[in-house]
Amino acid sequence: MLNYSPDDYDARGQLRLPLSFWAILLLQARTWVLFVMAGASRQQGATLLELFYPDTRAFWMGIALGCPAAVGLLLTGYRQRLPRLWQAWRWVLVATLVVMLCQQGLSLWQHEESISAPVLVVTALDVLALFALCCQRRLCDCFDPAQNH
């Protein structure tokens, strides 16, 4: 039974990754993206990093929590060669999002008086990303080896 149209598969027979997957990777690797932007802007790079991450511990935590997304980006090219690792990587991304949400919840709880709109927006986006990784059928099927043959 064909769940998707033939256009939804690439030349190798793999289900194409939806745009939401790439958005989730960018969201999870946001500190990496900011770090690259800061490196590209040279003179204003330190100011840019200090604006978003006044606490260096939060910056390094963001870098660490962005690593699974960076590895997930690399694994997209090896879905057929490493199907079990690719299948498990969905749960690594889910666990990373749960840790990020716990970290944000703890941060919001400790700093009750200074809840900013950008922090709430990022938290809401993380919740949506977690929902997509767990419940979006097309995205879940991209991690299922049976759907990629």
N, C-alpha and C positions, 0 to 999 in steps of 0.2 A: 504494500500500500504506500503510495507516494503522498507524504504529508505536505510537501511544498512543491512549487512549480519548478520546472527544470532551470529556469532563470535564477533560482535561489541557490544553485550549486555552481561552484567554479569548475575549471577545466580538469581538476584532479578528483572531482566528485565530492568535494567537501562542501558542507553547508556554509554559505558566506556568513561571516560574522556581522551582526547588525551594528548600526551606528551607535546604539546604546552601549555596546561592549567597549568601543573605542572611547566613548565619553566617560565610562566608568574607570578605564585605565588612566585617562587624563586627570580625573578627579582624585584618584588614589595617589597619583604621582605628582600632585600639585606642588609639593615642596621642591621636587626635582625640576619641574617646569620653571618655578620661580628662580631656582639656583642657576639654571641655564640662561634665563633672561638677565639675571644680575651679572653673570659672566660676560654676556654680550654687550652690556651697557657700560662696561669698564669703570668709568669715573663714578657713576651713580650706583654701581652695583652694591656697595656696602650700605649705602643709604636705603636702597630698595629692600635689602634683606633685613635691615634693622627696623624698617617700617612694619613689615609683616611678622617678623620674628624678633621682638626685643629681647626675649629670653633665648639664649643659645641652646639650652637643653631642648626646648620645643622644636627648634630647627633640626637638631640631630635626630630627634624622635620622628619628625616628619620625613626626614631622609630615610630612616630605617623602615618606616611604615610604607614608604613608596617603593621599596625594593621589590616586593612581590608583584607590583604592577609592571615594573620595568622587566622583570623576568617573564611575566605573562606576555608582554609585548614580543619578547624574543621567541617564546614558545609557539606563537601563532604560526610560524613557519615550519614547525616540527609536529604538527598535529597528527599526521599519519605515521611518522617515524616513532613518536613517543606517545601513543594513545593513552596509556595508563597515567602517565605524568600529566598530560593535558587534561584528562578527566578529573584528576585529583586537584588540579590547579584552580578549578572553580571554587572548591572548598577553601583553598588557601586565600583566595580573594575575599570570600565571605568572612572568614575568620579575621582577616586584616580589617575589613570594614567594621566588624563588631568591636575590635580593639580600638579603632579610631573613634567610634561612637561612645565607647566607655570613657576614653580619654577626654573627649569633648564634654561629655556629661559631667565628669569630675571637675573639669575646668570651669564649666558653667556653675556648678554647685559651690565651688570655692570662691568664685568672684561674682556673687549674686548681683551686686550693685552695678556692674559694668558689662551687662549683656548687650553686645552690639548686633546690629542687623546683619552684617556680613557673616558673623559667627553662626547666627541662626539659619541663614541661607545655606551655608556650607553643611551644617548639621542636617538640614532638611534634604539636601542633595545626597548626602551619605545614606540617609534612610531610604530614599528612592532607589539608589544604586543597590543597596542590600535587597530591597524588594525585587528589583529586576533580576539580580543574580539568582534569587531563590524561586521566583515565580513566573518570569517571562518565558513562555514556552519556547520561542525561537532561540533565545539565548541559552537556555538549558540544553536544547537539542544540539547546539553547536559543540557542547562538551561531551555528547554521547557518541561513542565510536560507531554505534549501530546506524546513526543518522548520517554518518560521513563516509559511506561506502558507495 
